[in-house]
């Protein structure tokens, strides 16, 4: 698997963000993967450009998410105002089925 340099950078940033959000440090995730203690640090700093796909899948498993979630970059660089505007554009519809779906997704996303 080969990513463009910009996509590889986004992946590394997303990995660090998601890992920290789960409260898992780099060494702990490396350990869960059966890798050397500094493996995730080397991935996040770019010393390992892109881990093998099976390792990416294992990372996703240990972060409780799919591989595609690890690569979902849309909106990561947006400001709060930009994100609110995008959300508002999505909800400016009279399609009740879509509105219900958005509502359910928001409820699930805000569960603790």
Secondary structure, DSSP 8 states (H G I E B T S, - for coil): ----HHHHHHHHHHHHHHHHHTT--HHHHHHHHT--TTHHHHHHHTSSSS--HHHHHHHHHHTTS-HHHHT--TTTT--HHHHHHHHHHHH----HHHHHHHHHHHHHHT--
